[in-house]
Amino acid sequence: MGLPFFINIVYNIVSALIRIISYIGDKMSEKEKMLAGKIYDPTDEELVRLRTKAHRLSQQYNALFEDDCLRDTVIDELIPNKGKGLYLQGPIYFDYGVFTTFGENCYANFNFTVLDVCPVNIGDNVMFGPNCSLMTPVHPLRWQERNVKYKEDGSAYDDEYAKPITIGSNCWIAANVVITGGVTIGEGSVIAAGSVVTKDIPANSLAAGNPCRVFREITEEDSVKYKSELF
């Protein structure tokens, strides 16, 4: 037994693993593929049904005045995975809702958009300014793969995939911020207005820009108690 023998064994093992992974992928539902970050078909009946429900509930919520108690009923159905104290000013726009999780005492100002094609996990005491968008979807860069395709029955579809978003507790996401798929923002960070966040931000960071980058750490010296002009 020499080196070629062992190379052949490794090749056979890798080939078998590829076949197993392919088999498992074929057995996954389109929703399972989507949530796992794999290429999926967005025209799948189950996904269309879930999206339509979320869009309808979003519109219902937006049509209610902020002191209408029916808002709580709508949001409970739209976002079942949430802690106490969630307040969404509205208007809101969720692609699915059920794939977004909020911790306790979270707040979002006007025009809050969440495309939760992959899971969106938001910690406790996270605040969003107006016009914030959490965008998990990703599309192929090559138009040959991105363009609309047609099934044998003539119906249109496209290949999409997504990456999850995680926002740690005690973060402030200022106005007009876009957070893209695959990003994790560490606990206690502040993202300045107008930022486009495409990479992870460590905890306790002040970050800004397009693309967003860390300027410095947030420390005790940033406390308002040291700002006499505020009192």
C-alpha contacts under 8 A as a table, 3 or more apart, distances in Angstrom:
res1	aa1	res2	aa2	distance
1	M	4	P	7.97
1	M	5	F	5.91
1	M	6	F	7.79
2	G	5	F	5.48
2	G	6	F	6.88
3	L	6	F	5.30
3	L	7	I	6.18
4	P	7	I	4.97
4	P	8	N	6.09
5	F	8	N	5.19
5	F	9	I	6.43
6	F	9	I	5.00
6	F	10	V	6.25
7	I	10	V	5.17
7	I	11	Y	6.12
8	N	11	Y	5.02
8	N	12	N	6.19
9	I	12	N	5.17
9	I	13	I	6.26
10	V	13	I	5.12
10	V	14	V	6.15
11	Y	14	V	5.22
11	Y	15	S	6.07
12	N	15	S	5.07
12	N	16	A	6.14
13	I	16	A	5.11
13	I	17	L	6.23
14	V	17	L	5.07
14	V	18	I	6.22
15	S	18	I	5.14
15	S	19	R	6.31
16	A	19	R	5.11
16	A	20	I	6.22
17	L	20	I	5.02
17	L	21	I	6.12
18	I	21	I	5.15
18	I	22	S	6.06
19	R	22	S	5.06
19	R	23	Y	6.09
20	I	23	Y	5.04
20	I	24	I	6.19
21	I	24	I	5.12
21	I	25	G	6.09
22	S	25	G	5.02
22	S	26	D	6.21
23	Y	26	D	5.15
23	Y	27	K	6.45
24	I	27	K	5.13
24	I	28	M	6.42
25	G	28	M	5.28
25	G	33	K	7.56
28	M	31	K	7.96
28	M	32	E	5.80
28	M	33	K	6.19
29	S	32	E	5.10
29	S	33	K	6.25
30	E	33	K	5.01
30	E	34	M	6.07
30	E	40	Y	5.54
30	E	41	D	6.22
30	E	42	P	7.76
30	E	44	D	6.61
30	E	47	L	7.76
31	K	34	M	5.01
31	K	35	L	6.20
31	K	40	Y	7.71
31	K	46	E	7.52
31	K	47	L	6.56
32	E	35	L	5.28
32	E	36	A	6.06
33	K	36	A	5.10
33	K	37	G	6.33
33	K	38	K	5.04
33	K	39	I	6.64
33	K	40	Y	5.79
34	M	37	G	5.33
34	M	38	K	5.67
34	M	39	I	6.76
34	M	40	Y	5.58
34	M	117	V	6.66
34	M	118	C	6.56
34	M	161	Y	6.27
34	M	162	A	6.89
35	L	38	K	7.54
35	L	117	V	6.76
35	L	118	C	4.85
35	L	119	P	6.69
35	L	162	A	7.70
36	A	118	C	7.36
37	G	118	C	6.72
37	G	161	Y	5.61
37	G	162	A	5.07
37	G	163	K	5.66
37	G	164	P	7.89
38	K	161	Y	5.46
38	K	162	A	7.26
39	I	159	D	6.04
39	I	160	E	5.39
39	I	161	Y	4.74
40	Y	159	D	6.09
40	Y	160	E	5.80
40	Y	161	Y	6.24
41	D	44	D	5.80
41	D	157	Y	6.69
41	D	158	D	6.59
41	D	159	D	6.05
41	D	160	E	6.92
42	P	47	L	6.47
42	P	48	V	7.16
42	P	157	Y	7.00
42	P	158	D	7.20
42	P	159	D	7.69
42	P	160	E	7.27
43	T	47	L	6.90
43	T	48	V	6.11
43	T	157	Y	6.10
44	D	47	L	5.39
44	D	48	V	6.14
45	E	48	V	5.11
45	E	49	R	6.11
46	E	49	R	5.16
46	E	50	L	6.29
47	L	50	L	5.07
47	L	51	R	6.06
48	V	51	R	5.17
48	V	52	T	5.99
49	R	52	T	5.23
49	R	53	K	6.24
50	L	53	K	5.23
50	L	54	A	6.28
50	L	96	Y	6.09
51	R	54	A	5.09
51	R	55	H	6.06
51	R	95	D	5.56
51	R	96	Y	5.12
52	T	55	H	5.14
52	T	56	R	6.07
53	K	56	R	5.14
53	K	57	L	6.14
53	K	96	Y	7.77
54	A	57	L	5.11
54	A	58	S	6.03
54	A	78	L	6.08
54	A	94	F	6.19
54	A	95	D	6.08
54	A	96	Y	5.14
54	A	97	G	6.10
55	H	58	S	5.05
55	H	59	Q	6.26
55	H	93	Y	7.01
55	H	94	F	6.51
55	H	95	D	6.50
55	H	96	Y	7.64
56	R	59	Q	5.21
56	R	60	Q	6.21
57	L	60	Q	4.94
57	L	61	Y	6.12
57	L	74	V	6.32
57	L	75	I	7.79
57	L	77	E	7.90
57	L	78	L	6.22
58	S	61	Y	5.15
58	S	62	N	6.22
58	S	78	L	7.51
58	S	91	P	7.87
58	S	92	I	6.02
58	S	93	Y	5.69
58	S	94	F	6.55
59	Q	62	N	5.03
59	Q	63	A	6.23
59	Q	92	I	7.91
59	Q	93	Y	7.87
60	Q	63	A	5.23
60	Q	64	L	6.73
60	Q	74	V	7.36
61	Y	64	L	5.49
61	Y	71	R	5.84
61	Y	74	V	6.27
61	Y	75	I	7.33
61	Y	90	G	7.55
61	Y	91	P	7.58
61	Y	92	I	7.68
62	N	65	F	7.79
62	N	90	G	5.85
62	N	91	P	4.95
62	N	92	I	6.65
64	L	68	D	6.25
64	L	70	L	7.61
64	L	71	R	6.67
65	F	68	D	5.39
66	E	71	R	7.40
66	E	89	Q	7.20
68	D	71	R	5.91
69	C	72	D	5.86
69	C	73	T	7.45
70	L	73	T	5.15
70	L	74	V	6.41
71	R	74	V	5.19
71	R	75	I	6.14
72	D	75	I	5.20
72	D	76	D	6.03
73	T	76	D	5.24
73	T	77	E	6.60
74	V	77	E	5.36
74	V	78	L	6.14
75	I	78	L	4.86
75	I	79	I	5.61
75	I	80	P	7.59
76	D	79	I	5.48
76	D	80	P	5.21
77	E	80	P	5.74
78	L	96	Y	7.84
78	L	97	G	5.34
78	L	98	V	6.48
79	I	82	K	6.61
79	I	97	G	5.07
79	I	98	V	5.38
79	I	100	T	6.84
79	I	101	T	7.46
80	P	97	G	7.99
80	P	98	V	6.33
81	N	98	V	6.89
81	N	100	T	6.86
81	N	101	T	4.96
81	N	102	F	6.53
82	K	86	L	7.33
82	K	101	T	5.51
82	K	102	F	4.45
82	K	103	G	5.72
82	K	104	E	7.10
83	G	86	L	6.78
83	G	102	F	6.03
83	G	103	G	4.70
83	G	104	E	4.25
83	G	105	N	7.17
84	K	103	G	7.53
84	K	104	E	4.99
84	K	105	N	6.16
85	G	104	E	5.72
85	G	105	N	4.23
85	G	106	C	6.55
86	L	102	F	7.61
86	L	104	E	6.49
86	L	105	N	5.17
86	L	106	C	4.84
86	L	107	Y	5.98
87	Y	105	N	7.56
87	Y	106	C	6.38
87	Y	107	Y	4.92
87	Y	108	A	6.64
88	L	92	I	7.39
88	L	107	Y	5.73
88	L	108	A	4.91
88	L	109	N	6.40
88	L	110	F	7.91
88	L	112	F	7.95
89	Q	92	I	7.79
89	Q	107	Y	7.74
89	Q	108	A	6.08
89	Q	109	N	5.05
89	Q	110	F	5.62
90	G	108	A	7.86
90	G	109	N	6.72
90	G	110	F	5.08
90	G	111	N	5.96
90	G	112	F	6.88
91	P	110	F	5.74
91	P	111	N	4.96
91	P	112	F	6.66
92	I	110	F	7.43
92	I	111	N	5.52
92	I	112	F	4.85
92	I	113	T	5.91
93	Y	111	N	7.49
93	Y	112	F	6.29
93	Y	113	T	4.68
93	Y	114	V	6.22
93	Y	115	L	7.99
94	F	97	G	5.38
94	F	113	T	6.02
94	F	114	V	4.91
94	F	115	L	5.87
94	F	116	D	7.09
95	D	114	V	6.51
95	D	115	L	4.90
95	D	116	D	5.92
95	D	117	V	7.13
96	Y	99	F	6.26
96	Y	100	T	7.88
96	Y	115	L	7.25
96	Y	116	D	6.02
96	Y	117	V	7.14
97	G	100	T	5.42
97	G	114	V	7.90
97	G	116	D	6.77
98	V	101	T	7.74
99	F	116	D	5.82
99	F	117	V	7.35
99	F	118	C	6.95
99	F	119	P	5.04
99	F	120	V	6.44
100	T	116	D	6.20
100	T	119	P	5.83
100	T	120	V	4.66
100	T	121	N	6.02
100	T	122	I	7.79
101	T	119	P	7.82
101	T	120	V	6.19
101	T	121	N	4.91
101	T	122	I	5.91
102	F	106	C	6.95
102	F	121	N	6.43
102	F	122	I	4.83
102	F	123	G	6.03
102	F	124	D	7.12
103	G	106	C	6.69
103	G	122	I	6.06
103	G	123	G	4.59
103	G	124	D	4.21
103	G	125	N	7.17
103	G	169	S	7.86
104	E	123	G	7.31
104	E	124	D	4.62
104	E	125	N	6.10
105	N	124	D	6.10
105	N	125	N	4.93
105	N	126	V	7.31
106	C	124	D	6.28
106	C	125	N	4.86
106	C	126	V	4.90
106	C	127	M	5.78
107	Y	125	N	7.62
107	Y	126	V	6.51
107	Y	127	M	4.79
107	Y	128	F	6.15
108	A	112	F	6.47
108	A	127	M	5.83
108	A	128	F	4.50
108	A	129	G	6.16
108	A	130	P	7.21
109	N	112	F	6.73
109	N	128	F	6.08
109	N	129	G	5.13
109	N	130	P	4.70
109	N	131	N	7.50
110	F	129	G	7.40
110	F	130	P	4.66
110	F	131	N	6.14
111	N	130	P	5.91
111	N	131	N	4.70
111	N	132	C	6.83
112	F	130	P	6.86
112	F	131	N	5.64
112	F	132	C	5.30
112	F	133	S	6.12
113	T	131	N	7.53
113	T	132	C	6.38
113	T	133	S	4.68
113	T	134	L	6.25
114	V	133	S	5.88
114	V	134	L	4.79
114	V	135	M	6.28
115	L	133	S	7.97
115	L	134	L	6.17
115	L	135	M	5.15
115	L	136	T	5.99
115	L	137	P	7.04
116	D	119	P	5.80
116	D	120	V	5.93
116	D	134	L	7.69
116	D	135	M	7.12
116	D	136	T	6.02
116	D	137	P	7.85
116	D	164	P	8.00
117	V	136	T	5.98
117	V	137	P	6.12
117	V	162	A	6.19
117	V	163	K	7.98
118	C	136	T	5.94
118	C	137	P	7.43
118	C	162	A	5.62
118	C	163	K	5.65
118	C	164	P	4.89
118	C	165	I	7.69
119	P	163	K	7.90
119	P	164	P	5.08
119	P	165	I	6.67
120	V	136	T	7.89
120	V	164	P	5.80
120	V	165	I	4.86
120	V	166	T	5.93
121	N	165	I	6.33
121	N	166	T	4.77
121	N	167	I	6.25
122	I	126	V	7.11
122	I	166	T	5.99
122	I	167	I	4.81
122	I	168	G	6.19
122	I	169	S	7.09
123	G	126	V	6.38
123	G	167	I	6.11
123	G	168	G	4.89
123	G	169	S	4.12
123	G	170	N	7.33
124	D	168	G	7.50
124	D	169	S	4.54
124	D	170	N	6.21
125	N	169	S	5.83
125	N	170	N	4.86
125	N	171	C	7.06
126	V	167	I	7.97
126	V	168	G	7.75
126	V	169	S	5.87
126	V	170	N	5.11
126	V	171	C	4.88
126	V	172	W	5.96
126	V	173	I	7.70
127	M	170	N	7.82
127	M	171	C	6.48
127	M	172	W	4.97
127	M	173	I	6.03
127	M	174	A	7.96
128	F	132	C	6.62
128	F	172	W	6.20
128	F	173	I	4.72
128	F	174	A	5.84
128	F	175	A	7.06
129	G	132	C	6.43
129	G	173	I	6.16
129	G	174	A	4.59
129	G	175	A	4.19
129	G	176	N	7.17
130	P	174	A	7.41
130	P	175	A	4.77
130	P	176	N	6.23
131	N	175	A	5.92
131	N	176	N	4.74
131	N	177	V	7.11
132	C	173	I	7.77
132	C	174	A	7.70
132	C	175	A	6.15
132	C	176	N	4.98
132	C	177	V	4.91
132	C	178	V	5.95
133	S	176	N	7.59
133	S	177	V	6.42
133	S	178	V	4.85
133	S	179	I	6.31
134	L	165	I	7.59
134	L	178	V	6.08
134	L	179	I	4.96
134	L	180	T	6.26
134	L	181	G	7.76
135	M	178	V	7.27
135	M	179	I	6.03
135	M	180	T	4.85
135	M	181	G	5.76
136	T	162	A	5.26
136	T	163	K	5.25
136	T	164	P	5.84
136	T	165	I	6.59
136	T	180	T	5.75
136	T	181	G	3.87
136	T	182	G	7.15
137	P	160	E	7.26
137	P	161	Y	6.02
137	P	162	A	4.19
137	P	163	K	6.59
137	P	180	T	7.92
137	P	181	G	6.34
138	V	160	E	6.39
138	V	161	Y	5.39
138	V	162	A	4.96
138	V	163	K	7.23
138	V	181	G	7.18
139	H	146	R	6.31
139	H	159	D	7.48
139	H	160	E	5.42
139	H	161	Y	6.53
140	P	143	W	7.18
140	P	145	E	6.02
140	P	146	R	5.16
140	P	159	D	7.83
140	P	160	E	7.29
141	L	145	E	7.67
141	L	146	R	6.91
142	R	145	E	5.56
142	R	146	R	6.15
143	W	146	R	4.67
143	W	147	N	5.59
144	Q	147	N	6.07
145	E	159	D	7.17
146	R	158	D	6.71
146	R	159	D	6.48
146	R	160	E	7.84
147	N	158	D	6.53
148	V	156	A	6.42
148	V	157	Y	5.69
148	V	158	D	4.85
148	V	159	D	7.98
149	K	156	A	5.63
149	K	157	Y	5.36
149	K	158	D	5.68
150	Y	153	D	7.78
150	Y	154	G	5.51
150	Y	155	S	5.49
150	Y	156	A	4.50
150	Y	157	Y	6.08
151	K	154	G	5.23
151	K	155	S	5.46
151	K	156	A	6.41
151	K	157	Y	7.42
152	E	155	S	7.51
162	A	181	G	6.49
163	K	181	G	4.51
163	K	182	G	4.65
164	P	181	G	5.46
164	P	182	G	5.11
164	P	183	V	7.13
165	I	179	I	7.85
165	I	180	T	7.38
165	I	181	G	5.61
165	I	182	G	5.56
165	I	183	V	5.20
165	I	184	T	5.91
166	T	183	V	6.48
166	T	184	T	4.63
166	T	185	I	6.28
167	I	171	C	7.35
167	I	184	T	5.83
167	I	185	I	4.79
167	I	186	G	6.46
167	I	187	E	7.22
168	G	171	C	6.51
168	G	184	T	7.72
168	G	185	I	5.93
168	G	186	G	5.05
168	G	187	E	4.16
168	G	188	G	7.10
169	S	186	G	7.80
169	S	187	E	4.93
169	S	188	G	6.34
170	N	187	E	5.92
170	N	188	G	4.68
170	N	189	S	7.28
171	C	186	G	7.92
171	C	187	E	6.09
171	C	188	G	4.69
171	C	189	S	4.92
171	C	190	V	5.75
172	W	188	G	7.62
172	W	189	S	6.56
172	W	190	V	4.80
172	W	191	I	6.37
173	I	177	V	6.81
173	I	190	V	6.01
173	I	191	I	4.98
173	I	192	A	6.83
173	I	193	A	7.56
174	A	177	V	6.32
174	A	190	V	7.57
174	A	191	I	5.98
174	A	192	A	5.37
174	A	193	A	4.67
174	A	194	G	7.59
175	A	192	A	7.59
175	A	193	A	4.72
175	A	194	G	6.35
176	N	193	A	5.76
176	N	194	G	4.74
176	N	195	S	7.13
177	V	191	I	7.60
177	V	192	A	7.59
177	V	193	A	5.92
177	V	194	G	4.94
177	V	195	S	4.90
177	V	196	V	5.87
177	V	197	V	7.61
178	V	194	G	7.62
178	V	195	S	6.43
178	V	196	V	4.78
178	V	197	V	6.14
179	I	183	V	7.08
179	I	196	V	6.00
179	I	197	V	4.73
179	I	198	T	6.49
180	T	183	V	6.28
180	T	196	V	7.67
180	T	197	V	6.19
180	T	198	T	5.47
181	G	198	T	7.54
182	G	198	T	7.79
182	G	199	K	7.58
183	V	197	V	7.36
183	V	198	T	6.32
183	V	199	K	5.45
183	V	200	D	5.01
183	V	201	I	7.84
184	T	199	K	7.51
184	T	200	D	4.84
184	T	201	I	6.44
185	I	189	S	7.09
185	I	200	D	5.72
185	I	201	I	4.73
185	I	202	P	6.24
185	I	203	A	6.91
186	G	189	S	6.16
186	G	200	D	7.85
186	G	201	I	5.89
186	G	202	P	4.76
186	G	203	A	3.76
186	G	204	N	6.86
186	G	205	S	7.89
187	E	202	P	7.71
187	E	203	A	4.71
187	E	204	N	6.20
188	G	203	A	5.80
188	G	204	N	4.60
188	G	205	S	7.21
189	S	201	I	7.76
189	S	202	P	7.49
189	S	203	A	5.59
189	S	204	N	4.38
189	S	205	S	4.62
189	S	206	L	5.98
189	S	207	A	7.69
189	S	218	I	7.60
190	V	204	N	7.48
190	V	205	S	6.26
190	V	206	L	4.99
190	V	207	A	6.32
191	I	195	S	6.87
191	I	206	L	6.21
191	I	207	A	5.05
191	I	208	A	5.79
192	A	195	S	6.04
192	A	206	L	7.43
192	A	207	A	6.18
192	A	208	A	4.88
192	A	209	G	7.51
193	A	208	A	7.31
194	G	208	A	7.74
194	G	209	G	6.98
194	G	210	N	7.76
195	S	208	A	5.38
195	S	209	G	4.67
195	S	210	N	5.38
195	S	211	P	6.87
195	S	212	C	5.54
196	V	209	G	6.53
196	V	210	N	4.94
196	V	211	P	5.31
196	V	212	C	5.43
197	V	200	D	7.73
197	V	210	N	7.24
197	V	211	P	6.05
197	V	212	C	4.90
197	V	213	R	7.89
198	T	211	P	6.48
198	T	212	C	6.88
199	K	212	C	7.58
201	I	205	S	7.04
201	I	207	A	7.55
201	I	213	R	7.60
201	I	214	V	6.99
202	P	205	S	6.09
204	N	217	E	5.80
204	N	218	I	5.35
204	N	219	T	7.82
205	S	214	V	6.30
205	S	215	F	7.45
205	S	216	R	5.96
205	S	217	E	4.54
205	S	218	I	5.51
206	L	214	V	5.88
206	L	215	F	5.77
206	L	216	R	5.56
206	L	217	E	6.00
206	L	218	I	6.14
207	A	212	C	6.22
207	A	213	R	5.25
207	A	214	V	4.14
207	A	215	F	5.43
207	A	216	R	7.32
208	A	211	P	7.87
208	A	212	C	4.84
208	A	213	R	5.62
208	A	214	V	6.63
208	A	215	F	7.16
209	G	212	C	4.22
209	G	213	R	6.28
210	N	213	R	7.84
214	V	217	E	7.95
218	I	221	E	7.97
218	I	222	D	6.56
219	T	222	D	5.65
219	T	223	S	7.75
220	E	223	S	5.59
221	E	226	Y	7.31
222	D	226	Y	7.57
223	S	226	Y	5.97
223	S	227	K	7.58
224	V	227	K	5.12
224	V	228	S	7.98
224	V	230	L	7.48
225	K	228	S	7.01
227	K	230	L	5.84
227	K	231	F	7.69
228	S	231	F	5.56
